[in-house]
Amino acid sequence: MNIRGAVARAPKAALILEDLTLDSPRDDEVLVRVTATGVCHTDIAMRDQVFPVPQPIVLGHEGAGIVEKVGGSVRKVRVGDPVVMTYHSCGHCPNCYSAKRSYCHDFFACNFGGSRADGSTALSSDDEPVHSHFFGQSSFATHAVCNERNVIKVPGNVPLELLGPLACGIQTGAGAVMNALRLREGNSLAVFGTGSVGLSAIMAAVLCGASTIVAIDLNEDRLTLARELGATHVINPARMDVPAAVRTLIDAGLDFSLDTTGLPTVIRTAVDILAPLGVCGLLGASDVSAEVSLNIAHLMTAGRSVRGIIEGDSIPELFIPTLIELYRQGRFPFDRLVRFYSFDSINEAIQDSESGRAIKAIVRMA
């Protein structure tokens, strides 16, 4: 079928809206008419080749829409179902078998390879192949073909255009707190970076009953919103020393910290402020060559630890409906993070995401 897609053809260049041809879904695939899709900093990083995804490619990995066609073996969804599309996984490695598929052994190939597992792409422009299946979907387009494994049916009683970011950025922040760190009532947490991932983590920490929630950012408007969403303290590193400010709150340090920036100097600070047995979770995308220096004695002698967290350790079929229900109850107001754009304005949405003008940009396809 003929569709419209935003194609990344060169690093750091604007996406180009093009007429493309999309293959019919295969036996285990689903065709989704995309209603809206979130813009994530991972899309920007992949456009700019921070991780070398093949180009030309249609990016986008927070898609929401309506099922238009299903392959012959698909039983998970039906035509007409409202869905979101989340990350993809192989389905047959040890971690996929043990319900830890965000750590799929083939996670990078499944999500950043720009093709199906057999190397084929579902997109073309005239006779030129265009890479598809970015995060199993390539949702910067009017239609997307995804796999049955990474499509999630969602309730029809919430605005579908809002829900795409639950499939990646928002489930990453909230899941890091609720699933990976398993924050408990009375725990303390610092969140470095108050974009959509960090603010989702703050809202989740409120749900878990954290007693101290520290938001750390250079953007004063973001810090104001963090307070409104439940942060008990805010720190602007341009105005005060972060470790010193944390010690005035809890001298021994904090139970948990989350880094959403991917910056080595910030990660070092996130580890330095931990209490004994504290855990620092890493959520931010970094250059593949980036390294961080940590003091071994600081880690080892007090049992501190650092761990990477992908997609909030979530099982999307369970966690995304949970977040939707919490939103319906008014307890997880992630809609406060959202700014909408038309598909024709996708490059403006990306620019506003890069500059910080938009916390979570969502592009409507209609």
C-alpha positions as CSV (number, residue, x, y, z in Angstrom):
1,M,0.0,0.0,0.0
2,N,1.0,3.6,-0.5
3,I,1.8,5.5,2.7
4,R,3.5,8.7,3.9
5,G,6.6,8.5,6.0
6,A,9.3,10.7,7.5
7,V,12.6,9.4,6.2
8,A,16.0,10.0,7.8
9,R,18.5,10.1,5.0
10,A,21.6,11.8,6.6
11,P,22.9,12.4,10.1
12,K,21.6,15.6,11.8
13,A,19.5,16.5,8.8
14,A,15.8,17.1,8.8
15,L,13.5,14.2,8.1
16,I,12.0,14.2,4.7
17,L,8.2,13.5,4.2
18,E,8.0,11.1,1.4
19,D,5.5,8.8,-0.4
20,L,6.5,5.2,0.3
21,T,5.3,1.7,-0.4
22,L,4.6,-0.5,2.6
23,D,4.4,-4.3,2.3
24,S,1.4,-6.3,3.5
25,P,1.9,-7.8,7.0
26,R,3.5,-11.3,7.0
27,D,2.0,-14.3,8.9
28,D,3.1,-13.0,12.4
29,E,2.8,-9.3,11.7
30,V,0.1,-6.6,12.2
31,L,-0.7,-3.5,10.0
32,V,-1.5,-0.5,12.2
33,R,-2.9,2.8,10.9
34,V,-0.9,5.2,13.1
35,T,-3.0,7.8,15.0
36,A,-0.1,9.5,16.7
37,T,3.5,8.8,17.7
38,G,5.7,10.2,20.4
39,V,9.1,11.7,19.7
40,C,11.8,10.2,21.8
41,H,15.5,11.4,22.2
42,T,16.4,7.9,21.0
43,D,14.9,8.8,17.7
44,I,17.1,11.9,17.6
45,A,20.2,9.9,18.6
46,M,19.6,7.4,15.9
47,R,19.0,10.1,13.3
48,D,22.3,11.5,14.2
49,Q,24.1,8.1,14.2
50,V,25.0,8.0,17.9
51,F,24.3,4.4,17.3
52,P,24.8,3.5,13.6
53,V,21.4,2.5,12.4
54,P,21.2,2.0,8.6
55,Q,19.9,4.9,6.5
56,P,17.6,5.7,4.8
57,I,15.3,4.7,7.5
58,V,11.8,5.6,9.0
59,L,12.3,6.0,12.7
60,G,9.6,6.4,15.4
61,H,9.0,3.9,18.2
62,E,6.1,5.2,20.3
63,G,3.3,4.6,17.9
64,A,-0.4,4.3,18.7
65,G,-3.2,3.5,16.3
66,I,-5.8,1.1,15.0
67,V,-5.2,-2.4,13.7
68,E,-6.2,-2.6,10.0
69,K,-4.9,-6.0,9.0
70,V,-3.4,-9.1,10.8
71,G,-1.3,-12.0,9.6
72,G,-2.7,-15.5,9.5
73,S,-1.2,-16.6,12.8
74,V,-1.9,-13.5,14.8
75,R,-4.3,-14.1,17.7
76,K,-3.3,-11.3,20.1
77,V,-5.2,-8.5,18.4
78,R,-8.0,-8.1,15.8
79,V,-8.9,-5.6,13.1
80,G,-10.3,-2.5,14.7
81,D,-8.4,-2.9,18.0
82,P,-6.8,0.3,19.4
83,V,-3.1,-0.5,20.1
84,V,0.2,0.9,21.0
85,M,3.5,-0.5,19.7
86,T,6.4,-1.1,22.1
87,Y,9.9,-2.5,21.8
88,H,10.5,-5.7,19.9
89,S,12.3,-8.9,21.0
90,C,13.3,-12.2,19.5
91,G,11.0,-14.4,21.6
92,H,13.3,-17.4,21.8
93,C,16.4,-16.5,23.9
94,P,16.7,-17.3,27.7
95,N,15.6,-13.8,28.8
96,C,12.6,-13.8,26.5
97,Y,11.6,-17.2,27.9
98,S,11.9,-15.9,31.4
99,A,9.8,-12.8,31.0
100,K,12.8,-10.4,30.8
101,R,12.5,-9.6,27.2
102,S,13.7,-6.0,27.5
103,Y,17.1,-7.7,28.0
104,C,16.6,-9.9,24.9
105,H,19.9,-11.3,23.7
106,D,19.1,-9.8,20.3
107,F,17.6,-6.5,21.6
108,F,19.8,-4.4,19.4
109,A,19.2,-6.4,16.2
110,C,15.5,-6.5,16.9
111,N,15.2,-2.7,17.5
112,F,18.0,-1.0,15.8
113,G,18.7,-3.3,12.8
114,G,16.3,-1.5,10.4
115,S,14.8,-4.7,9.1
116,R,13.1,-8.0,9.9
117,A,15.1,-10.8,11.3
118,D,15.6,-12.2,7.8
119,G,17.1,-8.8,6.7
120,S,14.1,-7.7,4.6
121,T,12.5,-4.3,4.9
122,A,8.8,-3.5,4.6
123,L,9.4,-0.1,3.1
124,S,10.5,1.2,-0.3
125,S,10.6,4.4,-2.3
126,D,10.2,3.6,-6.0
127,D,12.8,0.9,-6.4
128,E,14.9,2.0,-3.4
129,P,14.7,0.0,-0.2
130,V,14.0,2.1,2.9
131,H,14.8,0.6,6.2
132,S,11.8,-0.3,8.4
133,H,11.0,-2.1,11.7
134,F,12.8,0.4,13.9
135,F,11.9,-0.8,17.3
136,G,9.7,-3.3,15.4
137,Q,7.5,-0.5,14.0
138,S,9.0,2.6,12.3
139,S,6.0,4.7,13.4
140,F,7.0,8.1,11.9
141,A,4.5,7.2,9.2
142,T,0.8,7.0,8.5
143,H,0.9,3.2,8.7
144,A,3.3,0.7,10.3
145,V,3.9,-3.0,10.2
146,C,4.9,-4.4,13.5
147,N,5.2,-7.9,15.0
148,E,2.5,-9.6,17.1
149,R,5.1,-9.7,20.0
150,N,5.4,-5.9,20.2
151,V,1.8,-4.8,19.7
152,I,-0.3,-4.1,22.8
153,K,-4.1,-3.8,22.9
154,V,-5.2,-0.8,25.0
155,P,-8.6,0.3,26.4
156,G,-10.9,2.3,24.1
157,N,-12.0,4.7,26.9
158,V,-8.9,6.9,26.9
159,P,-7.6,9.2,24.1
160,L,-5.5,6.9,21.8
161,E,-3.4,9.9,20.6
162,L,-2.0,10.2,24.2
163,L,-0.9,6.6,24.7
164,G,2.1,6.0,22.3
165,P,4.8,7.3,24.8
166,L,3.6,4.7,27.3
167,A,5.3,2.2,25.1
168,C,8.8,3.5,25.6
169,G,9.8,6.7,27.4
170,I,7.1,6.8,30.0
171,Q,7.2,3.1,30.8
172,T,11.0,3.4,31.0
173,G,10.9,6.1,33.7
174,A,7.9,4.7,35.7
175,G,9.1,1.1,35.3
176,A,12.6,1.9,36.5
177,V,11.0,3.0,39.8
178,M,8.2,0.4,40.1
179,N,9.7,-2.7,38.5
180,A,13.5,-2.4,38.5
181,L,14.4,-0.5,41.7
182,R,11.1,-1.6,43.4
183,L,10.9,1.5,45.5
184,R,9.1,1.1,48.8
185,E,7.3,3.5,51.1
186,G,9.7,5.7,52.9
187,N,12.6,5.3,50.4
188,S,14.5,8.2,49.0
189,L,15.3,8.9,45.3
190,A,17.2,11.4,43.2
191,V,16.3,11.8,39.5
192,F,18.9,13.4,37.3
193,G,17.1,15.0,34.3
194,T,13.5,16.0,34.3
195,G,12.4,15.2,30.8
196,S,9.6,12.8,30.1
197,V,11.5,9.8,31.5
198,G,12.6,11.6,34.7
199,L,9.2,13.1,35.4
200,S,7.6,9.7,34.8
201,A,10.0,8.3,37.4
202,I,9.0,11.1,39.8
203,M,5.3,10.4,39.4
204,A,6.0,6.7,40.0
205,A,8.0,7.4,43.1
206,V,5.0,9.3,44.4
207,L,2.8,6.3,43.8
208,C,5.3,4.1,45.6
209,G,5.2,6.4,48.7
210,A,8.8,7.6,48.6
211,S,9.5,10.1,51.4
212,T,12.2,12.1,49.6
213,I,12.1,12.7,45.9
214,V,14.9,15.0,44.6
215,A,14.6,16.4,41.0
216,I,17.9,17.6,39.5
217,D,18.0,19.7,36.3
218,L,19.3,23.0,34.9
219,N,15.9,23.9,33.5
220,E,13.9,25.9,36.1
221,D,10.6,25.4,34.4
222,R,11.1,21.6,34.5
223,L,12.0,21.8,38.2
224,T,8.8,23.7,38.8
225,L,6.8,21.0,37.1
226,A,8.7,18.4,39.0
227,R,7.5,19.9,42.2
228,E,4.0,20.0,41.0
229,L,4.2,16.3,40.1
230,G,5.5,15.3,43.5
231,A,9.2,16.1,43.9
232,T,9.9,17.1,47.5
233,H,13.1,18.9,46.7
234,V,14.7,20.4,43.5
235,I,18.3,21.1,42.8
236,N,19.7,23.2,40.0
237,P,23.4,22.2,39.6
238,A,24.2,25.7,38.2
239,R,23.2,27.2,41.5
240,M,24.3,24.6,44.1
241,D,26.6,21.7,44.5
242,V,24.5,18.5,44.2
243,P,26.3,16.2,46.7
244,A,26.4,19.0,49.3
245,A,22.7,19.8,48.8
246,V,21.8,16.1,49.1
247,R,23.8,15.8,52.4
248,T,21.8,18.7,53.9
249,L,18.7,16.5,53.2
250,I,20.0,13.1,54.3
251,D,23.6,13.0,55.5
252,A,24.1,9.3,54.7
253,G,22.9,9.7,51.1
254,L,19.9,8.4,49.2
255,D,18.5,4.9,48.7
256,F,18.3,5.2,44.9
257,S,19.3,7.5,42.0
258,L,18.3,7.5,38.4
259,D,20.3,9.1,35.6
260,T,18.4,10.0,32.4
261,T,21.1,12.1,30.8
262,G,23.7,9.5,29.8
263,L,26.5,12.0,30.7
264,P,29.5,10.4,32.5
265,T,30.0,13.3,34.9
266,V,26.3,13.2,35.9
267,I,26.4,9.5,36.4
268,R,29.4,9.8,38.7
269,T,27.5,12.3,40.8
270,A,24.4,10.0,40.8
271,V,26.6,7.3,42.3
272,D,28.4,9.5,44.7
273,I,25.2,10.6,46.5
274,L,24.1,7.0,47.3
275,A,23.7,5.7,50.8
276,P,25.3,2.4,51.7
277,L,23.5,-0.4,49.7
278,G,22.2,2.3,47.4
279,V,21.5,1.6,43.7
280,C,22.0,3.9,40.8
281,G,19.9,3.1,37.7
282,L,21.1,4.2,34.2
283,L,18.4,5.2,31.8
284,G,20.0,7.7,29.4
285,A,21.2,6.8,26.0
286,S,25.0,7.5,25.6
287,D,27.4,7.4,22.8
288,V,28.5,3.8,22.4
289,S,32.1,4.8,23.2
290,A,31.2,6.7,26.4
291,E,32.8,5.6,29.6
292,V,32.5,6.6,33.2
293,S,35.0,6.6,36.1
294,L,33.8,5.4,39.5
295,N,35.6,4.9,42.8
296,I,35.9,1.2,43.5
297,A,36.1,1.6,47.3
298,H,33.0,3.8,47.4
299,L,31.1,1.0,45.6
300,M,32.5,-2.1,47.2
301,T,32.9,-1.1,50.9
302,A,29.3,0.0,51.2
303,G,27.6,-2.4,48.8
304,R,26.5,0.3,46.4
305,S,25.7,-0.8,42.9
306,V,25.0,0.6,39.4
307,R,22.8,-1.1,36.9
308,G,21.4,-0.4,33.4
309,I,17.7,-0.4,33.0
310,I,16.0,-1.0,29.6
311,E,12.3,-0.2,29.1
312,G,11.7,-0.1,32.8
313,D,12.1,-3.9,33.2
314,S,8.4,-4.0,32.1
315,I,6.2,-6.7,30.6
316,P,4.4,-4.2,28.3
317,E,1.2,-6.3,28.2
318,L,0.8,-5.9,31.9
319,F,2.5,-2.6,32.7
320,I,1.1,-0.4,30.0
321,P,-2.6,-1.2,31.0
322,T,-1.6,-0.5,34.6
323,L,-0.3,3.0,33.7
324,I,-3.4,3.7,31.7
325,E,-5.6,2.8,34.7
326,L,-3.5,4.9,37.0
327,Y,-3.9,7.8,34.5
328,R,-7.7,7.2,34.4
329,Q,-7.8,7.5,38.2
330,G,-5.9,10.8,38.1
331,R,-2.9,9.3,39.9
332,F,-0.4,9.3,37.0
333,P,-1.0,12.5,35.0
334,F,1.5,12.0,32.2
335,D,-0.7,14.1,29.9
336,R,0.8,17.1,31.6
337,L,4.1,16.3,29.8
338,V,2.6,16.3,26.3
339,R,2.7,18.8,23.5
340,F,1.0,17.9,20.1
341,Y,2.2,18.6,16.6
342,S,0.9,17.8,13.1
343,F,2.8,15.2,11.0
344,D,3.8,18.0,8.6
345,S,5.5,19.6,11.6
346,I,7.5,16.6,12.7
347,N,10.8,18.4,12.3
348,E,9.5,21.2,14.6
349,A,8.5,18.6,17.1
350,I,12.1,17.1,17.0
351,Q,13.7,20.6,17.3
352,D,11.4,21.4,20.3
353,S,12.4,18.1,21.9
354,E,16.1,18.8,21.4
355,S,15.8,22.4,22.8
356,G,13.7,21.4,25.8
357,R,10.7,23.4,24.7
358,A,8.6,20.2,24.5
359,I,8.9,17.6,27.3
360,K,7.1,14.9,25.3
361,A,6.2,15.8,21.7
362,I,3.5,13.7,20.1
363,V,2.9,13.9,16.4
364,R,-0.6,13.4,15.1
365,M,-0.9,11.7,11.8
366,A,-4.4,12.9,10.8
